[in-house]
Amino acid sequence: MRRKGIVLSNLLVAAALLGLLLAGAAVAGRAGEAYSVLYFDEAGNEVGGATANCGGQYTSWGERTEHYVRRTWICD
């Protein structure tokens, strides 16, 4: 019975790591591409943003909303 618990524990850890990996890929964008995102409230005011530059740095500020503009560019 103890073996089942260890196997289940290992499967949960593997699933959690895979989830983190996939989440990181979603944030990072495509290889060779950088992006910026601006978030807006219902009135159209800028309330947040995020940038992933060509050097691999990611920064964000403010809040995320359903209203946003995403710009991408190709890295040299």
mmCIF file of the N, C-alpha and C atoms, coordinates in Angstrom:
data_MODEL
# 
_entry.id   MODEL 
# 
loop_
_atom_site.group_PDB 
_atom_site.id 
_atom_site.type_symbol 
_atom_site.label_atom_id 
_atom_site.label_alt_id 
_atom_site.label_comp_id 
_atom_site.label_asym_id 
_atom_site.label_entity_id 
_atom_site.label_seq_id 
_atom_site.pdbx_PDB_ins_code 
_atom_site.Cartn_x 
_atom_site.Cartn_y 
_atom_site.Cartn_z 
_atom_site.occupancy 
_atom_site.B_iso_or_equiv 
_atom_site.pdbx_formal_charge 
_atom_site.auth_seq_id 
_atom_site.auth_comp_id 
_atom_site.auth_asym_id 
_atom_site.auth_atom_id 
_atom_site.pdbx_PDB_model_num 
ATOM 1   N N  . MET A 1 1  ? 0.822   -1.195 0.000   1.00 0.00 ? 1  MET A N  1 
ATOM 2   C CA . MET A 1 1  ? 0.000   0.000  0.000   1.00 0.00 ? 1  MET A CA 1 
ATOM 3   C C  . MET A 1 1  ? 0.864   1.256  0.000   1.00 0.00 ? 1  MET A C  1 
ATOM 4   N N  . ARG A 1 2  ? 1.998   1.172  0.700   1.00 0.00 ? 2  ARG A N  1 
ATOM 5   C CA . ARG A 1 2  ? 2.868   2.338  0.777   1.00 0.00 ? 2  ARG A CA 1 
ATOM 6   C C  . ARG A 1 2  ? 3.448   2.682  -0.591  1.00 0.00 ? 2  ARG A C  1 
ATOM 7   N N  . ARG A 1 3  ? 3.718   1.688  -1.410  1.00 0.00 ? 3  ARG A N  1 
ATOM 8   C CA . ARG A 1 3  ? 4.268   1.902  -2.751  1.00 0.00 ? 3  ARG A CA 1 
ATOM 9   C C  . ARG A 1 3  ? 3.311   2.721  -3.608  1.00 0.00 ? 3  ARG A C  1 
ATOM 10  N N  . LYS A 1 4  ? 1.993   2.462  -3.502  1.00 0.00 ? 4  LYS A N  1 
ATOM 11  C CA . LYS A 1 4  ? 1.006   3.234  -4.262  1.00 0.00 ? 4  LYS A CA 1 
ATOM 12  C C  . LYS A 1 4  ? 1.054   4.704  -3.887  1.00 0.00 ? 4  LYS A C  1 
ATOM 13  N N  . GLY A 1 5  ? 1.230   4.983  -2.606  1.00 0.00 ? 5  GLY A N  1 
ATOM 14  C CA . GLY A 1 5  ? 1.306   6.367  -2.148  1.00 0.00 ? 5  GLY A CA 1 
ATOM 15  C C  . GLY A 1 5  ? 2.510   7.101  -2.711  1.00 0.00 ? 5  GLY A C  1 
ATOM 16  N N  . ILE A 1 6  ? 3.645   6.400  -2.786  1.00 0.00 ? 6  ILE A N  1 
ATOM 17  C CA . ILE A 1 6  ? 4.865   7.001  -3.333  1.00 0.00 ? 6  ILE A CA 1 
ATOM 18  C C  . ILE A 1 6  ? 4.701   7.271  -4.823  1.00 0.00 ? 6  ILE A C  1 
ATOM 19  N N  . VAL A 1 7  ? 4.134   6.314  -5.541  1.00 0.00 ? 7  VAL A N  1 
ATOM 20  C CA . VAL A 1 7  ? 3.921   6.480  -6.979  1.00 0.00 ? 7  VAL A CA 1 
ATOM 21  C C  . VAL A 1 7  ? 2.964   7.639  -7.238  1.00 0.00 ? 7  VAL A C  1 
ATOM 22  N N  . LEU A 1 8  ? 1.877   7.705  -6.467  1.00 0.00 ? 8  LEU A N  1 
ATOM 23  C CA . LEU A 1 8  ? 0.925   8.794  -6.630  1.00 0.00 ? 8  LEU A CA 1 
ATOM 24  C C  . LEU A 1 8  ? 1.583   10.129 -6.316  1.00 0.00 ? 8  LEU A C  1 
ATOM 25  N N  . SER A 1 9  ? 2.397   10.157 -5.282  1.00 0.00 ? 9  SER A N  1 
ATOM 26  C CA . SER A 1 9  ? 3.112   11.365 -4.906  1.00 0.00 ? 9  SER A CA 1 
ATOM 27  C C  . SER A 1 9  ? 4.034   11.813 -6.039  1.00 0.00 ? 9  SER A C  1 
ATOM 28  N N  . ASN A 1 10 ? 4.754   10.886 -6.623  1.00 0.00 ? 10 ASN A N  1 
ATOM 29  C CA . ASN A 1 10 ? 5.662   11.210 -7.728  1.00 0.00 ? 10 ASN A CA 1 
ATOM 30  C C  . ASN A 1 10 ? 4.900   11.707 -8.948  1.00 0.00 ? 10 ASN A C  1 
ATOM 31  N N  . LEU A 1 11 ? 3.737   11.111 -9.220  1.00 0.00 ? 11 LEU A N  1 
ATOM 32  C CA . LEU A 1 11 ? 2.918   11.569 -10.346 1.00 0.00 ? 11 LEU A CA 1 
ATOM 33  C C  . LEU A 1 11 ? 2.418   12.985 -10.121 1.00 0.00 ? 11 LEU A C  1 
ATOM 34  N N  . LEU A 1 12 ? 2.026   13.319 -8.904  1.00 0.00 ? 12 LEU A N  1 
ATOM 35  C CA . LEU A 1 12 ? 1.562   14.674 -8.597  1.00 0.00 ? 12 LEU A CA 1 
ATOM 36  C C  . LEU A 1 12 ? 2.682   15.689 -8.753  1.00 0.00 ? 12 LEU A C  1 
ATOM 37  N N  . VAL A 1 13 ? 3.864   15.342 -8.298  1.00 0.00 ? 13 VAL A N  1 
ATOM 38  C CA . VAL A 1 13 ? 5.021   16.233 -8.453  1.00 0.00 ? 13 VAL A CA 1 
ATOM 39  C C  . VAL A 1 13 ? 5.338   16.435 -9.933  1.00 0.00 ? 13 VAL A C  1 
ATOM 40  N N  . ALA A 1 14 ? 5.324   15.367 -10.714 1.00 0.00 ? 14 ALA A N  1 
ATOM 41  C CA . ALA A 1 14 ? 5.594   15.457 -12.146 1.00 0.00 ? 14 ALA A CA 1 
ATOM 42  C C  . ALA A 1 14 ? 4.548   16.325 -12.844 1.00 0.00 ? 14 ALA A C  1 
ATOM 43  N N  . ALA A 1 15 ? 3.280   16.156 -12.484 1.00 0.00 ? 15 ALA A N  1 
ATOM 44  C CA . ALA A 1 15 ? 2.208   16.948 -13.080 1.00 0.00 ? 15 ALA A CA 1 
ATOM 45  C C  . ALA A 1 15 ? 2.369   18.424 -12.724 1.00 0.00 ? 15 ALA A C  1 
ATOM 46  N N  . ALA A 1 16 ? 2.745   18.718 -11.478 1.00 0.00 ? 16 ALA A N  1 
ATOM 47  C CA . ALA A 1 16 ? 2.944   20.105 -11.062 1.00 0.00 ? 16 ALA A CA 1 
ATOM 48  C C  . ALA A 1 16 ? 4.110   20.736 -11.820 1.00 0.00 ? 16 ALA A C  1 
ATOM 49  N N  . LEU A 1 17 ? 5.204   20.008 -11.989 1.00 0.00 ? 17 LEU A N  1 
ATOM 50  C CA . LEU A 1 17 ? 6.350   20.530 -12.734 1.00 0.00 ? 17 LEU A CA 1 
ATOM 51  C C  . LEU A 1 17 ? 6.014   20.764 -14.203 1.00 0.00 ? 17 LEU A C  1 
ATOM 52  N N  . LEU A 1 18 ? 5.261   19.858 -14.785 1.00 0.00 ? 18 LEU A N  1 
ATOM 53  C CA . LEU A 1 18 ? 4.836   20.041 -16.175 1.00 0.00 ? 18 LEU A CA 1 
ATOM 54  C C  . LEU A 1 18 ? 3.958   21.279 -16.309 1.00 0.00 ? 18 LEU A C  1 
ATOM 55  N N  . GLY A 1 19 ? 3.050   21.486 -15.353 1.00 0.00 ? 19 GLY A N  1 
ATOM 56  C CA . GLY A 1 19 ? 2.204   22.676 -15.371 1.00 0.00 ? 19 GLY A CA 1 
ATOM 57  C C  . GLY A 1 19 ? 3.016   23.954 -15.298 1.00 0.00 ? 19 GLY A C  1 
ATOM 58  N N  . LEU A 1 20 ? 4.033   23.979 -14.445 1.00 0.00 ? 20 LEU A N  1 
ATOM 59  C CA . LEU A 1 20 ? 4.904   25.158 -14.344 1.00 0.00 ? 20 LEU A CA 1 
ATOM 60  C C  . LEU A 1 20 ? 5.679   25.387 -15.632 1.00 0.00 ? 20 LEU A C  1 
ATOM 61  N N  . LEU A 1 21 ? 6.150   24.324 -16.236 1.00 0.00 ? 21 LEU A N  1 
ATOM 62  C CA . LEU A 1 21 ? 6.879   24.436 -17.492 1.00 0.00 ? 21 LEU A CA 1 
ATOM 63  C C  . LEU A 1 21 ? 5.986   25.014 -18.588 1.00 0.00 ? 21 LEU A C  1 
ATOM 64  N N  . LEU A 1 22 ? 4.781   24.517 -18.688 1.00 0.00 ? 22 LEU A N  1 
ATOM 65  C CA . LEU A 1 22 ? 3.851   25.018 -19.705 1.00 0.00 ? 22 LEU A CA 1 
ATOM 66  C C  . LEU A 1 22 ? 3.460   26.466 -19.440 1.00 0.00 ? 22 LEU A C  1 
ATOM 67  N N  . ALA A 1 23 ? 3.280   26.823 -18.182 1.00 0.00 ? 23 ALA A N  1 
ATOM 68  C CA . ALA A 1 23 ? 2.948   28.206 -17.847 1.00 0.00 ? 23 ALA A CA 1 
ATOM 69  C C  . ALA A 1 23 ? 4.093   29.133 -18.225 1.00 0.00 ? 23 ALA A C  1 
ATOM 70  N N  . GLY A 1 24 ? 5.317   28.701 -17.991 1.00 0.00 ? 24 GLY A N  1 
ATOM 71  C CA . GLY A 1 24 ? 6.480   29.496 -18.372 1.00 0.00 ? 24 GLY A CA 1 
ATOM 72  C C  . GLY A 1 24 ? 6.576   29.681 -19.864 1.00 0.00 ? 24 GLY A C  1 
ATOM 73  N N  . ALA A 1 25 ? 6.249   28.664 -20.621 1.00 0.00 ? 25 ALA A N  1 
ATOM 74  C CA . ALA A 1 25 ? 6.281   28.763 -22.076 1.00 0.00 ? 25 ALA A CA 1 
ATOM 75  C C  . ALA A 1 25 ? 5.226   29.743 -22.571 1.00 0.00 ? 25 ALA A C  1 
ATOM 76  N N  . ALA A 1 26 ? 4.081   29.770 -21.930 1.00 0.00 ? 26 ALA A N  1 
ATOM 77  C CA . ALA A 1 26 ? 3.020   30.698 -22.338 1.00 0.00 ? 26 ALA A CA 1 
ATOM 78  C C  . ALA A 1 26 ? 3.428   32.141 -22.093 1.00 0.00 ? 26 ALA A C  1 
ATOM 79  N N  . VAL A 1 27 ? 4.118   32.401 -21.010 1.00 0.00 ? 27 VAL A N  1 
ATOM 80  C CA . VAL A 1 27 ? 4.576   33.754 -20.696 1.00 0.00 ? 27 VAL A CA 1 
ATOM 81  C C  . VAL A 1 27 ? 5.706   34.165 -21.614 1.00 0.00 ? 27 VAL A C  1 
ATOM 82  N N  . ALA A 1 28 ? 6.588   33.246 -21.916 1.00 0.00 ? 28 ALA A N  1 
ATOM 83  C CA . ALA A 1 28 ? 7.790   33.562 -22.668 1.00 0.00 ? 28 ALA A CA 1 
ATOM 84  C C  . ALA A 1 28 ? 7.515   33.934 -24.119 1.00 0.00 ? 28 ALA A C  1 
ATOM 85  N N  . GLY A 1 29 ? 6.477   33.428 -24.719 1.00 0.00 ? 29 GLY A N  1 
ATOM 86  C CA . GLY A 1 29 ? 6.208   33.699 -26.120 1.00 0.00 ? 29 GLY A CA 1 
ATOM 87  C C  . GLY A 1 29 ? 7.041   32.788 -27.013 1.00 0.00 ? 29 GLY A C  1 
ATOM 88  N N  . ARG A 1 30 ? 7.061   33.078 -28.291 1.00 0.00 ? 30 ARG A N  1 
ATOM 89  C CA . ARG A 1 30 ? 7.792   32.243 -29.241 1.00 0.00 ? 30 ARG A CA 1 
ATOM 90  C C  . ARG A 1 30 ? 9.277   32.585 -29.243 1.00 0.00 ? 30 ARG A C  1 
ATOM 91  N N  . ALA A 1 31 ? 10.094  31.638 -29.610 1.00 0.00 ? 31 ALA A N  1 
ATOM 92  C CA . ALA A 1 31 ? 11.541  31.856 -29.676 1.00 0.00 ? 31 ALA A CA 1 
ATOM 93  C C  . ALA A 1 31 ? 11.864  32.926 -30.711 1.00 0.00 ? 31 ALA A C  1 
ATOM 94  N N  . GLY A 1 32 ? 12.783  33.832 -30.379 1.00 0.00 ? 32 GLY A N  1 
ATOM 95  C CA . GLY A 1 32 ? 13.185  34.883 -31.298 1.00 0.00 ? 32 GLY A CA 1 
ATOM 96  C C  . GLY A 1 32 ? 12.207  36.035 -31.373 1.00 0.00 ? 32 GLY A C  1 
ATOM 97  N N  . GLU A 1 33 ? 11.262  36.087 -30.450 1.00 0.00 ? 33 GLU A N  1 
ATOM 98  C CA . GLU A 1 33 ? 10.237  37.127 -30.466 1.00 0.00 ? 33 GLU A CA 1 
ATOM 99  C C  . GLU A 1 33 ? 10.116  37.747 -29.074 1.00 0.00 ? 33 GLU A C  1 
ATOM 100 N N  . ALA A 1 34 ? 9.991   39.052 -29.027 1.00 0.00 ? 34 ALA A N  1 
ATOM 101 C CA . ALA A 1 34 ? 9.756   39.765 -27.777 1.00 0.00 ? 34 ALA A CA 1 
ATOM 102 C C  . ALA A 1 34 ? 8.365   40.388 -27.849 1.00 0.00 ? 34 ALA A C  1 
ATOM 103 N N  . TYR A 1 35 ? 7.829   40.808 -26.697 1.00 0.00 ? 35 TYR A N  1 
ATOM 104 C CA . TYR A 1 35 ? 6.493   41.396 -26.721 1.00 0.00 ? 35 TYR A CA 1 
ATOM 105 C C  . TYR A 1 35 ? 6.281   42.374 -25.572 1.00 0.00 ? 35 TYR A C  1 
ATOM 106 N N  . SER A 1 36 ? 5.270   43.200 -25.751 1.00 0.00 ? 36 SER A N  1 
ATOM 107 C CA . SER A 1 36 ? 4.793   44.060 -24.675 1.00 0.00 ? 36 SER A CA 1 
ATOM 108 C C  . SER A 1 36 ? 3.273   44.003 -24.668 1.00 0.00 ? 36 SER A C  1 
ATOM 109 N N  . VAL A 1 37 ? 2.704   44.138 -23.498 1.00 0.00 ? 37 VAL A N  1 
ATOM 110 C CA . VAL A 1 37 ? 1.254   44.101 -23.335 1.00 0.00 ? 37 VAL A CA 1 
ATOM 111 C C  . VAL A 1 37 ? 0.848   45.303 -22.493 1.00 0.00 ? 37 VAL A C  1 
ATOM 112 N N  . LEU A 1 38 ? -0.202  46.008 -22.907 1.00 0.00 ? 38 LEU A N  1 
ATOM 113 C CA . LEU A 1 38 ? -0.795  47.069 -22.100 1.00 0.00 ? 38 LEU A CA 1 
ATOM 114 C C  . LEU A 1 38 ? -2.217  46.650 -21.748 1.00 0.00 ? 38 LEU A C  1 
ATOM 115 N N  . TYR A 1 39 ? -2.578  46.789 -20.466 1.00 0.00 ? 39 TYR A N  1 
ATOM 116 C CA . TYR A 1 39 ? -3.909  46.420 -19.985 1.00 0.00 ? 39 TYR A CA 1 
ATOM 117 C C  . TYR A 1 39 ? -4.702  47.687 -19.694 1.00 0.00 ? 39 TYR A C  1 
ATOM 118 N N  . PHE A 1 40 ? -6.012  47.640 -20.003 1.00 0.00 ? 40 PHE A N  1 
ATOM 119 C CA . PHE A 1 40 ? -6.884  48.801 -19.845 1.00 0.00 ? 40 PHE A CA 1 
ATOM 120 C C  . PHE A 1 40 ? -8.111  48.443 -19.025 1.00 0.00 ? 40 PHE A C  1 
ATOM 121 N N  . ASP A 1 41 ? -8.634  49.439 -18.294 1.00 0.00 ? 41 ASP A N  1 
ATOM 122 C CA . ASP A 1 41 ? -9.885  49.226 -17.570 1.00 0.00 ? 41 ASP A CA 1 
ATOM 123 C C  . ASP A 1 41 ? -11.055 49.469 -18.510 1.00 0.00 ? 41 ASP A C  1 
ATOM 124 N N  . GLU A 1 42 ? -12.271 49.380 -17.990 1.00 0.00 ? 42 GLU A N  1 
ATOM 125 C CA . GLU A 1 42 ? -13.483 49.548 -18.805 1.00 0.00 ? 42 GLU A CA 1 
ATOM 126 C C  . GLU A 1 42 ? -13.560 50.925 -19.465 1.00 0.00 ? 42 GLU A C  1 
ATOM 127 N N  . ALA A 1 43 ? -12.978 51.946 -18.827 1.00 0.00 ? 43 ALA A N  1 
ATOM 128 C CA . ALA A 1 43 ? -13.012 53.306 -19.359 1.00 0.00 ? 43 ALA A CA 1 
ATOM 129 C C  . ALA A 1 43 ? -11.894 53.564 -20.363 1.00 0.00 ? 43 ALA A C  1 
ATOM 130 N N  . GLY A 1 44 ? -11.023 52.590 -20.570 1.00 0.00 ? 44 GLY A N  1 
ATOM 131 C CA . GLY A 1 44 ? -9.934  52.764 -21.520 1.00 0.00 ? 44 GLY A CA 1 
ATOM 132 C C  . GLY A 1 44 ? -8.656  53.311 -20.912 1.00 0.00 ? 44 GLY A C  1 
ATOM 133 N N  . ASN A 1 45 ? -8.608  53.408 -19.588 1.00 0.00 ? 45 ASN A N  1 
ATOM 134 C CA . ASN A 1 45 ? -7.405  53.888 -18.919 1.00 0.00 ? 45 ASN A CA 1 
ATOM 135 C C  . ASN A 1 45 ? -6.396  52.762 -18.774 1.00 0.00 ? 45 ASN A C  1 
ATOM 136 N N  . GLU A 1 46 ? -5.131  53.070 -18.994 1.00 0.00 ? 46 GLU A N  1 
ATOM 137 C CA . GLU A 1 46 ? -4.072  52.077 -18.837 1.00 0.00 ? 46 GLU A CA 1 
ATOM 138 C C  . GLU A 1 46 ? -3.901  51.747 -17.357 1.00 0.00 ? 46 GLU A C  1 
ATOM 139 N N  . VAL A 1 47 ? -3.981  50.452 -17.020 1.00 0.00 ? 47 VAL A N  1 
ATOM 140 C CA . VAL A 1 47 ? -3.900  50.047 -15.615 1.00 0.00 ? 47 VAL A CA 1 
ATOM 141 C C  . VAL A 1 47 ? -2.790  49.032 -15.338 1.00 0.00 ? 47 VAL A C  1 
ATOM 142 N N  . GLY A 1 48 ? -2.092  48.581 -16.383 1.00 0.00 ? 48 GLY A N  1 
ATOM 143 C CA . GLY A 1 48 ? -1.028  47.610 -16.179 1.00 0.00 ? 48 GLY A CA 1 
ATOM 144 C C  . GLY A 1 48 ? -0.296  47.325 -17.466 1.00 0.00 ? 48 GLY A C  1 
ATOM 145 N N  . GLY A 1 49 ? 0.775   46.561 -17.334 1.00 0.00 ? 49 GLY A N  1 
ATOM 146 C CA . GLY A 1 49 ? 1.542   46.211 -18.513 1.00 0.00 ? 49 GLY A CA 1 
ATOM 147 C C  . GLY A 1 49 ? 2.556   45.127 -18.213 1.00 0.00 ? 49 GLY A C  1 
ATOM 148 N N  . ALA A 1 50 ? 3.127   44.599 -19.277 1.00 0.00 ? 50 ALA A N  1 
ATOM 149 C CA . ALA A 1 50 ? 4.163   43.579 -19.159 1.00 0.00 ? 50 ALA A CA 1 
ATOM 150 C C  . ALA A 1 50 ? 5.043   43.646 -20.400 1.00 0.00 ? 50 ALA A C  1 
ATOM 151 N N  . THR A 1 51 ? 6.317   43.308 -20.213 1.00 0.00 ? 51 THR A N  1 
ATOM 152 C CA . THR A 1 51 ? 7.257   43.282 -21.323 1.00 0.00 ? 51 THR A CA 1 
ATOM 153 C C  . THR A 1 51 ? 8.197   42.101 -21.170 1.00 0.00 ? 51 THR A C  1 
ATOM 154 N N  . ALA A 1 52 ? 8.410   41.386 -22.251 1.00 0.00 ? 52 ALA A N  1 
ATOM 155 C CA . ALA A 1 52 ? 9.435   40.352 -22.322 1.00 0.00 ? 52 ALA A CA 1 
ATOM 156 C C  . ALA A 1 52 ? 10.356  40.768 -23.463 1.00 0.00 ? 52 ALA A C  1 
ATOM 157 N N  . ASN A 1 53 ? 11.588  41.167 -23.123 1.00 0.00 ? 53 ASN A N  1 
ATOM 158 C CA . ASN A 1 53 ? 12.468  41.696 -24.157 1.00 0.00 ? 53 ASN A CA 1 
ATOM 159 C C  . ASN A 1 53 ? 13.348  40.611 -24.766 1.00 0.00 ? 53 ASN A C  1 
ATOM 160 N N  . CYS A 1 54 ? 14.120  40.988 -25.746 1.00 0.00 ? 54 CYS A N  1 
ATOM 161 C CA . CYS A 1 54 ? 14.957  40.033 -26.478 1.00 0.00 ? 54 CYS A CA 1 
ATOM 162 C C  . CYS A 1 54 ? 16.055  39.424 -25.616 1.00 0.00 ? 54 CYS A C  1 
ATOM 163 N N  . GLY A 1 55 ? 16.416  40.093 -24.530 1.00 0.00 ? 55 GLY A N  1 
ATOM 164 C CA . GLY A 1 55 ? 17.435  39.575 -23.637 1.00 0.00 ? 55 GLY A CA 1 
ATOM 165 C C  . GLY A 1 55 ? 16.918  38.553 -22.647 1.00 0.00 ? 55 GLY A C  1 
ATOM 166 N N  . GLY A 1 56 ? 15.607  38.322 -22.647 1.00 0.00 ? 56 GLY A N  1 
ATOM 167 C CA . GLY A 1 56 ? 15.026  37.324 -21.769 1.00 0.00 ? 56 GLY A CA 1 
ATOM 168 C C  . GLY A 1 56 ? 14.462  37.872 -20.470 1.00 0.00 ? 56 GLY A C  1 
ATOM 169 N N  . GLN A 1 57 ? 14.550  39.175 -20.251 1.00 0.00 ? 57 GLN A N  1 
ATOM 170 C CA . GLN A 1 57 ? 14.001  39.743 -19.026 1.00 0.00 ? 57 GLN A CA 1 
ATOM 171 C C  . GLN A 1 57 ? 12.488  39.954 -19.172 1.00 0.00 ? 57 GLN A C  1 
ATOM 172 N N  . TYR A 1 58 ? 11.764  39.646 -18.099 1.00 0.00 ? 58 TYR A N  1 
ATOM 173 C CA . TYR A 1 58 ? 10.320  39.844 -18.059 1.00 0.00 ? 58 TYR A CA 1 
ATOM 174 C C  . TYR A 1 58 ? 10.002  40.794 -16.917 1.00 0.00 ? 58 TYR A C  1 
ATOM 175 N N  . THR A 1 59 ? 9.234   41.829 -17.201 1.00 0.00 ? 59 THR A N  1 
ATOM 176 C CA . THR A 1 59 ? 8.776   42.751 -16.165 1.00 0.00 ? 59 THR A CA 1 
ATOM 177 C C  . THR A 1 59 ? 7.288   42.978 -16.341 1.00 0.00 ? 59 THR A C  1 
ATOM 178 N N  . SER A 1 60 ? 6.616   43.220 -15.228 1.00 0.00 ? 60 SER A N  1 
ATOM 179 C CA . SER A 1 60 ? 5.191   43.536 -15.285 1.00 0.00 ? 60 SER A CA 1 
ATOM 180 C C  . SER A 1 60 ? 4.856   44.509 -14.172 1.00 0.00 ? 60 SER A C  1 
ATOM 181 N N  . TRP A 1 61 ? 3.766   45.220 -14.333 1.00 0.00 ? 61 TRP A N  1 
ATOM 182 C CA . TRP A 1 61 ? 3.320   46.173 -13.325 1.00 0.00 ? 61 TRP A CA 1 
ATOM 183 C C  . TRP A 1 61 ? 1.802   46.296 -13.406 1.00 0.00 ? 61 TRP A C  1 
ATOM 184 N N  . GLY A 1 62 ? 1.205   46.805 -12.365 1.00 0.00 ? 62 GLY A N  1 
ATOM 185 C CA . GLY A 1 62 ? -0.235  47.059 -12.358 1.00 0.00 ? 62 GLY A CA 1 
ATOM 186 C C  . GLY A 1 62 ? -1.057  45.789 -12.338 1.00 0.00 ? 62 GLY A C  1 
ATOM 187 N N  . GLU A 1 63 ? -2.244  45.892 -12.931 1.00 0.00 ? 63 GLU A N  1 
ATOM 188 C CA . GLU A 1 63 ? -3.160  44.750 -12.930 1.00 0.00 ? 63 GLU A CA 1 
ATOM 189 C C  . GLU A 1 63 ? -3.445  44.275 -14.349 1.00 0.00 ? 63 GLU A C  1 
ATOM 190 N N  . ARG A 1 64 ? -3.808  43.020 -14.451 1.00 0.00 ? 64 ARG A N  1 
ATOM 191 C CA . ARG A 1 64 ? -4.193  42.434 -15.735 1.00 0.00 ? 64 ARG A CA 1 
ATOM 192 C C  . ARG A 1 64 ? -5.704  42.506 -15.864 1.00 0.00 ? 64 ARG A C  1 
ATOM 193 N N  . THR A 1 65 ? -6.163  42.799 -17.071 1.00 0.00 ? 65 THR A N  1 
ATOM 194 C CA . THR A 1 65 ? -7.604  42.849 -17.341 1.00 0.00 ? 65 THR A CA 1 
ATOM 195 C C  . THR A 1 65 ? -7.895  42.094 -18.636 1.00 0.00 ? 65 THR A C  1 
ATOM 196 N N  . GLU A 1 66 ? -9.162  42.005 -18.957 1.00 0.00 ? 66 GLU A N  1 
ATOM 197 C CA . GLU A 1 66 ? -9.579  41.355 -20.202 1.00 0.00 ? 66 GLU A CA 1 
ATOM 198 C C  . GLU A 1 66 ? -9.336  42.248 -21.412 1.00 0.00 ? 66 GLU A C  1 
ATOM 199 N N  . HIS A 1 67 ? -9.123  43.533 -21.187 1.00 0.00 ? 67 HIS A N  1 
ATOM 200 C CA . HIS A 1 67 ? -8.922  44.499 -22.275 1.00 0.00 ? 67 HIS A CA 1 
ATOM 201 C C  . HIS A 1 67 ? -7.433  44.808 -22.382 1.00 0.00 ? 67 HIS A C  1 
ATOM 202 N N  . TYR A 1 68 ? -6.811  44.372 -23.466 1.00 0.00 ? 68 TYR A N  1 
ATOM 203 C CA . TYR A 1 68 ? -5.378  44.586 -23.604 1.00 0.00 ? 68 TYR A CA 1 
ATOM 204 C C  . TYR A 1 68 ? -4.982  44.694 -25.068 1.00 0.00 ? 68 TYR A C  1 
ATOM 205 N N  . VAL A 1 69 ? -3.778  45.236 -25.267 1.00 0.00 ? 69 VAL A N  1 
ATOM 206 C CA . VAL A 1 69 ? -3.160  45.301 -26.586 1.00 0.00 ? 69 VAL A CA 1 
ATOM 207 C C  . VAL A 1 69 ? -1.798  44.644 -26.448 1.00 0.00 ? 69 VAL A C  1 
ATOM 208 N N  . ARG A 1 70 ? -1.523  43.694 -27.320 1.00 0.00 ? 70 ARG A N  1 
ATOM 209 C CA . ARG A 1 70 ? -0.231  42.991 -27.294 1.00 0.00 ? 70 ARG A CA 1 
ATOM 210 C C  . ARG A 1 70 ? 0.516   43.326 -28.574 1.00 0.00 ? 70 ARG A C  1 
ATOM 211 N N  . ARG A 1 71 ? 1.761   43.755 -28.415 1.00 0.00 ? 71 ARG A N  1 
ATOM 212 C CA . ARG A 1 71 ? 2.631   44.059 -29.559 1.00 0.00 ? 71 ARG A CA 1 
ATOM 213 C C  . ARG A 1 71 ? 3.815   43.096 -29.522 1.00 0.00 ? 71 ARG A C  1 
ATOM 214 N N  . THR A 1 72 ? 4.182   42.567 -30.660 1.00 0.00 ? 72 THR A N  1 
ATOM 215 C CA . THR A 1 72 ? 5.329   41.662 -30.745 1.00 0.00 ? 72 THR A CA 1 
ATOM 216 C C  . THR A 1 72 ? 6.316   42.182 -31.773 1.00 0.00 ? 72 THR A C  1 
ATOM 217 N N  . TRP A 1 73 ? 7.557   41.795 -31.607 1.00 0.00 ? 73 TRP A N  1 
ATOM 218 C CA . TRP A 1 73 ? 8.578   42.119 -32.590 1.00 0.00 ? 73 TRP A CA 1 
ATOM 219 C C  . TRP A 1 73 ? 9.610   41.001 -32.618 1.00 0.00 ? 73 TRP A C  1 
ATOM 220 N N  . ILE A 1 74 ? 10.296  40.900 -33.745 1.00 0.00 ? 74 ILE A N  1 
ATOM 221 C CA . ILE A 1 74 ? 11.299  39.867 -33.951 1.00 0.00 ? 74 ILE A CA 1 
ATOM 222 C C  . ILE A 1 74 ? 12.642  40.372 -33.408 1.00 0.00 ? 74 ILE A C  1 
ATOM 223 N N  . CYS A 1 75 ? 13.317  39.517 -32.674 1.00 0.00 ? 75 CYS A N  1 
ATOM 224 C CA . CYS A 1 75 ? 14.639  39.860 -32.131 1.00 0.00 ? 75 CYS A CA 1 
ATOM 225 C C  . CYS A 1 75 ? 15.706  39.619 -33.189 1.00 0.00 ? 75 CYS A C  1 
ATOM 226 N N  . ASP A 1 76 ? 16.697  40.498 -33.214 1.00 0.00 ? 76 ASP A N  1 
ATOM 227 C CA . ASP A 1 76 ? 17.823  40.341 -34.169 1.00 0.00 ? 76 ASP A CA 1 
ATOM 228 C C  . ASP A 1 76 ? 18.791  39.307 -33.698 1.00 0.00 ? 76 ASP A C  1 
# 
